[in-house]
Amino acid sequence: MPLDYVAPTREMRFVIEELLAYKKLCSLPGCEDFSSDLVGAILEEAGKFAGGVVSPLNWPADREGARLEGDGVKTPKGFKEAYAQFVESGWNGLSGNTDFGGQGLPEVLATAVNEMWHAASMSFALCPMLTAGAIHAIEHHGSEDQKRLYLSKLVSGEWTGTMNLTEPQAGSDLAAVATKAWPMPSGGATQSYCVHGTKIYITYGEHDMAENIVHLVLARLPDAPEGVKGISLFLVPKFLVNADGSLGARNDVRCVSIEHKLGIHGSPTAVMSFGEGSGALGELVGEPNRGLEYMFTMMNHARLQVGRGAACAGLCKRSNSGSRDGARRREAAHRVSSRRAPYAGVDAGANPGHAGLGL
């Protein structure tokens, strides 16, 4: 039975304003307008969106699941429309850099809001969570052109991001990554690479909620040393991006199957094939052979979101609330003062004490 989600906004506000160094936070550069009224307003509106728009999708989405149709993935009914509202309302850019269209609010507030998204529906919330990690990686390690072309769309949520590490033959052993990247003949200011390989367990690797998907992919250059010291990071978009920021041709990136993870069937966990046909075009992020170092920026962001406040705290809070409300509604026995007859089949004379409780 699906449970309604009511965000614990009162408790969140108490933690932010009373338990944390709230006044010091407000004195930091860029946080001067981080007032108590603003905290309250954002938490209340986020709670309404989480409870009224996202939460009702959780149970039906898990039953329906994401579906692979051709080389595209259809998300469950309602996800696409809810995500459009999410983007239009500006939730994706809550703590984003103002230079790229974000609102620049403190991460502590974004963490509380992200907890609501995960508690309302983890399947839905994983998409913006991975996008936020991609934003951090590009912002810290990308070139100025990459920031200019990609960050504004990622911060707004119009485009989404993914993290591509694991491979079928390697599992969690990243030293065994076999995906390759070859330099292409350069016809412009930016060096392009042809990326070829398969990645598995890619959260939101393919979906129908955004017009473009930006894949951050670990791969090896031809002259790369063995092991983790020979891994580079490449930016490989679903649709190629022109110099003016407009979308170009479809890149050679395909979803070949989706996994079925317990509890998050609404989230497409994709097996991604890069360069199976003409070759997947990508750009090097940062310096060669430092890809794992750069990817840790994205990985650590995801770990913090999952363990610190989003998935862990959100799901625990929702589970606790559901258990408490269920216990309050459940009739385990008759009231002691009840004069209702005992259940059929109970021998009241043989055990009058139990008969009075209907046990």
DRENDO-1510 file (C-alpha; in Angstrom, 1 decimal, always signed):
<recs>
REC; n; res; u; v; w
REC; 1; MET; +0.0; +0.0; +0.0 .
REC; 2; PRO; +1.5; +3.4; -1.0 .
REC; 3; LEU; +2.2; +5.8; +1.8 .
REC; 4; ASP; +1.7; +9.6; +1.6 .
REC; 5; TYR; +4.8; +11.6; +2.2 .
REC; 6; VAL; +4.7; +14.6; +4.5 .
REC; 7; ALA; +8.1; +16.4; +4.5 .
REC; 8; PRO; +9.5; +17.1; +8.1 .
REC; 9; THR; +10.0; +20.8; +7.3 .
REC; 10; ARG; +9.7; +21.9; +10.9 .
REC; 11; GLU; +12.4; +19.5; +12.0 .
REC; 12; MET; +14.6; +20.5; +9.1 .
REC; 13; ARG; +14.2; +24.2; +9.8 .
REC; 14; PHE; +15.1; +23.5; +13.5 .
REC; 15; VAL; +18.3; +21.7; +12.5 .
REC; 16; ILE; +19.4; +24.4; +10.1 .
REC; 17; GLU; +18.6; +27.4; +12.3 .
REC; 18; GLU; +19.3; +26.1; +15.8 .
REC; 19; LEU; +21.8; +23.2; +15.6 .
REC; 20; LEU; +24.1; +24.5; +12.8 .
REC; 21; ALA; +26.2; +27.6; +12.8 .
REC; 22; TYR; +23.4; +29.5; +11.1 .
REC; 23; LYS; +24.6; +33.0; +11.9 .
REC; 24; LYS; +28.1; +32.2; +10.6 .
REC; 25; LEU; +26.7; +30.7; +7.5 .
REC; 26; CYS; +24.7; +33.9; +6.8 .
REC; 27; SER; +27.9; +36.0; +7.1 .
REC; 28; LEU; +29.7; +34.1; +4.4 .
REC; 29; PRO; +30.1; +35.8; +1.0 .
REC; 30; GLY; +27.0; +35.2; -1.2 .
REC; 31; CYS; +24.9; +34.1; +1.8 .
REC; 32; GLU; +23.9; +37.5; +3.0 .
REC; 33; ASP; +20.3; +37.0; +1.9 .
REC; 34; PHE; +20.0; +33.5; +3.5 .
REC; 35; SER; +17.4; +34.6; +6.0 .
REC; 36; SER; +15.1; +32.6; +8.2 .
REC; 37; ASP; +12.1; +33.6; +6.1 .
REC; 38; LEU; +13.9; +32.3; +3.0 .
REC; 39; VAL; +14.7; +29.0; +4.6 .
REC; 40; GLY; +11.1; +28.5; +5.7 .
REC; 41; ALA; +9.7; +29.5; +2.4 .
REC; 42; ILE; +11.9; +27.1; +0.4 .
REC; 43; LEU; +11.4; +24.2; +2.7 .
REC; 44; GLU; +7.6; +24.7; +2.6 .
REC; 45; GLU; +7.4; +24.9; -1.2 .
REC; 46; ALA; +9.8; +21.9; -1.6 .
REC; 47; GLY; +7.7; +19.9; +0.8 .
REC; 48; LYS; +4.6; +20.7; -1.2 .
REC; 49; PHE; +6.2; +19.6; -4.4 .
REC; 50; ALA; +7.7; +16.5; -2.9 .
REC; 51; GLY; +4.4; +15.4; -1.3 .
REC; 52; GLY; +2.0; +16.6; -4.0 .
REC; 53; VAL; +3.9; +15.9; -7.2 .
REC; 54; VAL; +6.7; +13.5; -6.7 .
REC; 55; SER; +5.4; +11.1; -4.0 .
REC; 56; PRO; +2.3; +10.0; -5.7 .
REC; 57; LEU; +4.5; +8.7; -8.6 .
REC; 58; ASN; +6.6; +6.5; -6.3 .
REC; 59; TRP; +4.4; +3.4; -6.0 .
REC; 60; PRO; +2.9; +3.3; -9.5 .
REC; 61; ALA; +6.4; +3.9; -11.0 .
REC; 62; ASP; +7.9; +1.0; -9.2 .
REC; 63; ARG; +5.2; -1.3; -10.4 .
REC; 64; GLU; +5.3; +0.0; -14.0 .
REC; 65; GLY; +9.1; +0.4; -14.3 .
REC; 66; ALA; +11.2; +2.0; -17.0 .
REC; 67; ARG; +10.9; +0.3; -20.4 .
REC; 68; LEU; +13.4; +0.0; -23.2 .
REC; 69; GLU; +11.8; +0.7; -26.6 .
REC; 70; GLY; +14.2; +0.5; -29.5 .
REC; 71; ASP; +17.3; +2.3; -28.4 .
REC; 72; GLY; +15.4; +4.7; -26.1 .
REC; 73; VAL; +13.9; +4.3; -22.6 .
REC; 74; LYS; +10.4; +5.3; -21.6 .
REC; 75; THR; +10.2; +6.4; -18.0 .
REC; 76; PRO; +7.1; +5.5; -16.0 .
REC; 77; LYS; +3.8; +7.5; -16.4 .
REC; 78; GLY; +4.1; +11.0; -14.9 .
REC; 79; PHE; +7.9; +11.1; -14.6 .
REC; 80; LYS; +8.4; +13.3; -17.7 .
REC; 81; GLU; +5.7; +15.8; -16.7 .
REC; 82; ALA; +6.9; +15.9; -13.1 .
REC; 83; TYR; +10.5; +16.5; -14.2 .
REC; 84; ALA; +9.3; +19.3; -16.5 .
REC; 85; GLN; +7.7; +21.0; -13.5 .
REC; 86; PHE; +10.8; +20.3; -11.4 .
REC; 87; VAL; +13.0; +22.2; -14.0 .
REC; 88; GLU; +10.5; +25.0; -14.5 .
REC; 89; SER; +10.3; +25.6; -10.8 .
REC; 90; GLY; +14.1; +26.0; -10.6 .
REC; 91; TRP; +14.7; +23.2; -8.1 .
REC; 92; ASN; +17.6; +21.7; -10.0 .
REC; 93; GLY; +19.6; +24.9; -9.7 .
REC; 94; LEU; +19.0; +25.6; -6.0 .
REC; 95; SER; +22.6; +25.6; -5.0 .
REC; 96; GLY; +24.0; +26.0; -8.5 .
REC; 97; ASN; +26.7; +28.6; -9.4 .
REC; 98; THR; +25.0; +31.9; -10.2 .
REC; 99; ASP; +27.5; +32.3; -13.1 .
REC; 100; PHE; +25.6; +29.5; -14.9 .
REC; 101; GLY; +22.1; +30.3; -13.9 .
REC; 102; GLY; +22.0; +28.7; -10.5 .
REC; 103; GLN; +20.5; +30.3; -7.4 .
REC; 104; GLY; +23.7; +30.1; -5.3 .
REC; 105; LEU; +22.0; +29.0; -2.1 .
REC; 106; PRO; +24.0; +27.1; +0.6 .
REC; 107; GLU; +24.5; +23.4; +0.1 .
REC; 108; VAL; +23.1; +22.8; +3.6 .
REC; 109; LEU; +19.7; +24.0; +2.4 .
REC; 110; ALA; +20.0; +22.0; -0.9 .
REC; 111; THR; +20.8; +18.9; +1.2 .
REC; 112; ALA; +17.5; +19.2; +3.1 .
REC; 113; VAL; +15.6; +19.7; -0.1 .
REC; 114; ASN; +17.3; +16.7; -1.7 .
REC; 115; GLU; +16.3; +14.6; +1.2 .
REC; 116; MET; +12.6; +15.4; +0.4 .
REC; 117; TRP; +13.1; +14.3; -3.2 .
REC; 118; HIS; +14.6; +11.0; -2.2 .
REC; 119; ALA; +12.1; +10.3; +0.5 .
REC; 120; ALA; +9.2; +11.1; -2.0 .
REC; 121; SER; +10.6; +8.9; -4.7 .
REC; 122; MET; +14.2; +7.7; -5.0 .
REC; 123; SER; +13.6; +6.5; -8.5 .
REC; 124; PHE; +12.8; +10.1; -9.5 .
REC; 125; ALA; +15.4; +11.8; -7.3 .
REC; 126; LEU; +18.4; +9.8; -8.7 .
REC; 127; CYS; +18.2; +11.8; -12.0 .
REC; 128; PRO; +18.9; +15.3; -10.5 .
REC; 129; MET; +21.4; +13.7; -8.0 .
REC; 130; LEU; +23.6; +12.4; -10.8 .
REC; 131; THR; +23.3; +15.6; -12.7 .
REC; 132; ALA; +24.5; +17.6; -9.7 .
REC; 133; GLY; +27.6; +15.4; -9.6 .
REC; 134; ALA; +28.3; +15.9; -13.3 .
REC; 135; ILE; +28.0; +19.7; -12.7 .
REC; 136; HIS; +30.6; +19.5; -9.9 .
REC; 137; ALA; +33.0; +17.5; -12.0 .
REC; 138; ILE; +32.8; +19.8; -15.1 .
REC; 139; GLU; +32.9; +23.0; -13.0 .
REC; 140; HIS; +36.1; +21.8; -11.2 .
REC; 141; HIS; +37.9; +20.1; -14.0 .
REC; 142; GLY; +36.4; +21.1; -17.4 .
REC; 143; SER; +37.7; +23.6; -19.8 .
REC; 144; GLU; +36.2; +27.0; -20.2 .
REC; 145; ASP; +34.5; +25.9; -23.4 .
REC; 146; GLN; +33.0; +22.9; -21.7 .
REC; 147; LYS; +31.7; +25.0; -18.9 .
REC; 148; ARG; +30.2; +27.5; -21.3 .
REC; 149; LEU; +28.5; +24.9; -23.5 .
REC; 150; TYR; +27.3; +22.5; -20.8 .
REC; 151; LEU; +26.9; +24.0; -17.4 .
REC; 152; SER; +24.0; +26.3; -17.9 .
REC; 153; LYS; +21.8; +23.5; -19.3 .
REC; 154; LEU; +22.9; +21.1; -16.6 .
REC; 155; VAL; +22.3; +23.6; -13.8 .
REC; 156; SER; +18.8; +24.3; -15.1 .
REC; 157; GLY; +18.1; +20.6; -15.5 .
REC; 158; GLU; +17.3; +20.9; -19.2 .
REC; 159; TRP; +20.1; +18.4; -19.7 .
REC; 160; THR; +21.0; +15.6; -17.3 .
REC; 161; GLY; +24.3; +14.0; -16.5 .
REC; 162; THR; +25.5; +10.5; -15.8 .
REC; 163; MET; +28.6; +8.7; -14.3 .
REC; 164; ASN; +30.1; +5.9; -16.4 .
REC; 165; LEU; +32.6; +3.7; -14.6 .
REC; 166; THR; +31.7; +0.1; -14.3 .
REC; 167; GLU; +32.2; -2.4; -17.1 .
REC; 168; PRO; +30.9; -6.0; -17.6 .
REC; 169; GLN; +34.4; -7.6; -17.3 .
REC; 170; ALA; +35.7; -5.3; -14.6 .
REC; 171; GLY; +33.0; -4.8; -12.0 .
REC; 172; SER; +34.3; -2.5; -9.3 .
REC; 173; ASP; +37.9; -3.1; -10.4 .
REC; 174; LEU; +38.5; +0.2; -12.2 .
REC; 175; ALA; +42.1; -0.8; -12.9 .
REC; 176; ALA; +40.6; -3.2; -15.5 .
REC; 177; VAL; +38.7; -0.6; -17.4 .
REC; 178; ALA; +38.9; -1.4; -21.1 .
REC; 179; THR; +36.9; +1.3; -22.8 .
REC; 180; LYS; +39.2; +3.0; -25.4 .
REC; 181; ALA; +39.4; +6.6; -26.7 .
REC; 182; TRP; +41.3; +7.5; -29.9 .
REC; 183; PRO; +42.2; +11.1; -30.9 .
REC; 184; MET; +40.3; +12.2; -34.0 .
REC; 185; PRO; +41.8; +14.4; -36.8 .
REC; 186; SER; +41.3; +17.9; -35.4 .
REC; 187; GLY; +39.3; +20.2; -37.5 .
REC; 188; GLY; +38.7; +22.9; -34.9 .
REC; 189; ALA; +39.9; +24.4; -31.6 .
REC; 190; THR; +38.6; +21.4; -29.6 .
REC; 191; GLN; +40.3; +18.0; -29.9 .
REC; 192; SER; +37.7; +15.2; -30.4 .
REC; 193; TYR; +38.0; +11.6; -29.4 .
REC; 194; CYS; +36.3; +8.4; -30.6 .
REC; 195; VAL; +35.2; +6.5; -27.5 .
REC; 196; HIS; +34.4; +2.8; -27.8 .
REC; 197; GLY; +33.3; +0.4; -25.0 .
REC; 198; THR; +30.4; -0.8; -22.8 .
REC; 199; LYS; +29.4; +0.5; -19.4 .
REC; 200; ILE; +26.9; -1.1; -17.0 .
REC; 201; TYR; +24.7; +0.1; -14.1 .
REC; 202; ILE; +24.4; +3.6; -15.5 .
REC; 203; THR; +21.7; +5.4; -13.6 .
REC; 204; TYR; +19.5; +7.4; -16.0 .
REC; 205; GLY; +21.9; +6.5; -18.9 .
REC; 206; GLU; +19.0; +6.8; -21.2 .
REC; 207; HIS; +15.5; +8.4; -20.7 .
REC; 208; ASP; +12.9; +10.7; -22.2 .
REC; 209; MET; +12.8; +13.4; -19.5 .
REC; 210; ALA; +15.5; +15.8; -21.0 .
REC; 211; GLU; +16.6; +16.9; -24.4 .
REC; 212; ASN; +20.2; +15.8; -23.9 .
REC; 213; ILE; +22.2; +13.6; -21.6 .
REC; 214; VAL; +25.8; +14.4; -20.8 .
REC; 215; HIS; +27.8; +11.2; -20.1 .
REC; 216; LEU; +31.1; +11.4; -18.1 .
REC; 217; VAL; +33.0; +8.3; -19.2 .
REC; 218; LEU; +36.2; +6.7; -18.0 .
REC; 219; ALA; +38.4; +5.4; -20.8 .
REC; 220; ARG; +42.0; +4.8; -21.9 .
REC; 221; LEU; +44.0; +6.6; -24.5 .
REC; 222; PRO; +46.2; +4.5; -26.8 .
REC; 223; ASP; +49.4; +5.3; -25.0 .
REC; 224; ALA; +48.0; +5.1; -21.5 .
REC; 225; PRO; +49.9; +3.2; -18.7 .
REC; 226; GLU; +48.2; +0.2; -17.2 .
REC; 227; GLY; +46.1; +0.4; -14.1 .
REC; 228; VAL; +44.2; +3.3; -12.6 .
REC; 229; LYS; +47.0; +5.7; -13.6 .
REC; 230; GLY; +46.1; +5.3; -17.2 .
REC; 231; ILE; +42.4; +6.3; -17.0 .
REC; 232; SER; +41.2; +9.5; -18.5 .
REC; 233; LEU; +37.8; +11.2; -18.3 .
REC; 234; PHE; +35.7; +12.0; -21.4 .
REC; 235; LEU; +32.6; +14.1; -21.9 .
REC; 236; VAL; +30.3; +12.2; -24.3 .
REC; 237; PRO; +26.9; +13.8; -25.0 .
REC; 238; LYS; +23.9; +11.9; -26.3 .
REC; 239; PHE; +23.4; +14.7; -28.9 .
REC; 240; LEU; +26.5; +16.5; -30.1 .
REC; 241; VAL; +26.6; +20.2; -29.1 .
REC; 242; ASN; +27.4; +22.9; -31.7 .
REC; 243; ALA; +29.7; +25.8; -30.9 .
REC; 244; ASP; +26.7; +28.1; -30.3 .
REC; 245; GLY; +25.2; +25.7; -27.8 .
REC; 246; SER; +22.5; +24.3; -30.1 .
REC; 247; LEU; +22.1; +20.5; -30.5 .
REC; 248; GLY; +23.5; +18.7; -33.4 .
REC; 249; ALA; +23.4; +15.1; -34.6 .
REC; 250; ARG; +22.7; +12.1; -32.5 .
REC; 251; ASN; +26.0; +10.7; -31.1 .
REC; 252; ASP; +26.8; +7.0; -31.4 .
REC; 253; VAL; +25.7; +6.2; -27.8 .
REC; 254; ARG; +23.0; +3.6; -27.2 .
REC; 255; CYS; +21.2; +1.9; -24.4 .
REC; 256; VAL; +21.2; -1.8; -25.1 .
REC; 257; SER; +19.3; -3.0; -22.0 .
REC; 258; ILE; +18.1; -1.9; -18.6 .
REC; 259; GLU; +18.6; -3.5; -15.2 .
REC; 260; HIS; +15.8; -4.1; -12.7 .
REC; 261; LYS; +16.8; -2.9; -9.3 .
REC; 262; LEU; +14.7; -3.7; -6.3 .
REC; 263; GLY; +12.7; -0.7; -5.1 .
REC; 264; ILE; +13.8; +1.7; -7.9 .
REC; 265; HIS; +12.3; +0.1; -11.0 .
REC; 266; GLY; +11.2; +3.5; -12.1 .
REC; 267; SER; +14.8; +4.6; -12.5 .
REC; 268; PRO; +16.4; +3.4; -15.7 .
REC; 269; THR; +19.7; +1.6; -14.8 .
REC; 270; ALA; +21.2; +1.3; -18.2 .
REC; 271; VAL; +23.7; -0.8; -20.0 .
REC; 272; MET; +25.4; +1.7; -22.4 .
REC; 273; SER; +27.2; +1.0; -25.6 .
REC; 274; PHE; +29.6; +3.7; -26.8 .
REC; 275; GLY; +30.9; +3.7; -30.4 .
REC; 276; GLU; +29.2; +0.5; -31.7 .
REC; 277; GLY; +28.6; +2.1; -35.1 .
REC; 278; SER; +30.3; +5.1; -36.5 .
REC; 279; GLY; +32.0; +6.0; -33.2 .
REC; 280; ALA; +31.0; +8.0; -30.1 .
REC; 281; LEU; +32.5; +11.4; -30.2 .
REC; 282; GLY; +33.7; +12.9; -26.9 .
REC; 283; GLU; +36.0; +15.5; -25.4 .
REC; 284; LEU; +38.8; +15.0; -22.9 .
REC; 285; VAL; +38.1; +16.5; -19.5 .
REC; 286; GLY; +41.2; +18.0; -17.9 .
REC; 287; GLU; +44.5; +16.3; -18.4 .
REC; 288; PRO; +45.1; +12.8; -19.8 .
REC; 289; ASN; +45.4; +9.9; -17.3 .
REC; 290; ARG; +43.9; +11.9; -14.4 .
REC; 291; GLY; +40.3; +10.7; -15.1 .
REC; 292; LEU; +39.8; +8.7; -11.9 .
REC; 293; GLU; +41.0; +11.7; -9.8 .
REC; 294; TYR; +38.4; +13.9; -11.6 .
REC; 295; MET; +35.7; +11.3; -11.4 .
REC; 296; PHE; +36.1; +11.2; -7.6 .
REC; 297; THR; +34.6; +14.7; -7.6 .
REC; 298; MET; +31.4; +13.3; -8.9 .
REC; 299; MET; +31.6; +10.0; -7.0 .
REC; 300; ASN; +32.1; +11.7; -3.7 .
REC; 301; HIS; +29.2; +14.1; -4.3 .
REC; 302; ALA; +26.9; +11.1; -5.0 .
REC; 303; ARG; +28.2; +9.3; -1.9 .
REC; 304; LEU; +27.5; +12.4; +0.3 .
REC; 305; GLN; +24.0; +12.7; -1.1 .
REC; 306; VAL; +23.2; +9.1; -0.6 .
REC; 307; GLY; +24.8; +8.7; +2.9 .
REC; 308; ARG; +24.6; +12.1; +4.4 .
REC; 309; GLY; +21.1; +13.4; +3.9 .
REC; 310; ALA; +19.3; +12.4; +0.8 .
REC; 311; ALA; +18.6; +8.7; +0.4 .
REC; 312; CYS; +19.6; +7.5; +3.9 .
REC; 313; ALA; +17.9; +10.2; +6.1 .
REC; 314; GLY; +15.0; +10.6; +3.7 .
REC; 315; LEU; +14.1; +6.9; +3.4 .
REC; 316; CYS; +14.6; +6.4; +7.1 .
REC; 317; LYS; +12.3; +9.3; +7.9 .
REC; 318; ARG; +9.6; +8.1; +5.5 .
REC; 319; SER; +9.8; +4.5; +6.8 .
REC; 320; ASN; +9.5; +5.8; +10.4 .
REC; 321; SER; +6.6; +7.9; +9.5 .
REC; 322; GLY; +4.8; +5.1; +7.7 .
REC; 323; SER; +5.4; +2.7; +10.5 .
REC; 324; ARG; +4.1; +5.1; +13.1 .
REC; 325; ASP; +1.0; +6.1; +11.1 .
REC; 326; GLY; +0.3; +2.5; +10.4 .
REC; 327; ALA; +0.6; +1.5; +14.0 .
REC; 328; ARG; -1.8; +4.3; +14.9 .
REC; 329; ARG; -4.4; +3.1; +12.5 .
REC; 330; ARG; -4.1; -0.6; +13.0 .
REC; 331; GLU; -6.7; -2.3; +15.2 .
REC; 332; ALA; -4.8; -5.1; +16.9 .
REC; 333; ALA; -7.6; -6.0; +19.4 .
REC; 334; HIS; -10.9; -4.8; +20.8 .
REC; 335; ARG; -10.8; -2.1; +23.4 .
REC; 336; VAL; -10.9; -3.5; +26.9 .
REC; 337; SER; -14.3; -1.7; +27.5 .
REC; 338; SER; -15.7; -3.0; +24.2 .
REC; 339; ARG; -18.9; -5.2; +24.5 .
REC; 340; ARG; -18.4; -6.7; +21.0 .
REC; 341; ALA; -18.9; -10.4; +20.8 .
REC; 342; PRO; -15.7; -12.5; +20.5 .
REC; 343; TYR; -14.6; -13.7; +17.1 .
REC; 344; ALA; -16.4; -16.7; +15.7 .
REC; 345; GLY; -14.8; -20.0; +16.9 .
REC; 346; VAL; -13.6; -18.6; +20.2 .
REC; 347; ASP; -14.8; -20.6; +23.2 .
REC; 348; ALA; -15.6; -17.8; +25.6 .
REC; 349; GLY; -16.2; -20.1; +28.4 .
REC; 350; ALA; -13.0; -22.0; +28.0 .
REC; 351; ASN; -10.8; -18.8; +28.1 .
REC; 352; PRO; -12.9; -15.8; +29.0 .
REC; 353; GLY; -9.8; -13.5; +29.3 .
REC; 354; HIS; -8.8; -14.0; +25.7 .
REC; 355; ALA; -12.4; -14.0; +24.5 .
REC; 356; GLY; -12.9; -10.5; +25.8 .
REC; 357; LEU; -10.0; -9.3; +23.7 .
REC; 358; GLY; -11.1; -11.2; +20.6 .
REC; 359; LEU; -7.9; -13.3; +20.5 .
</recs>
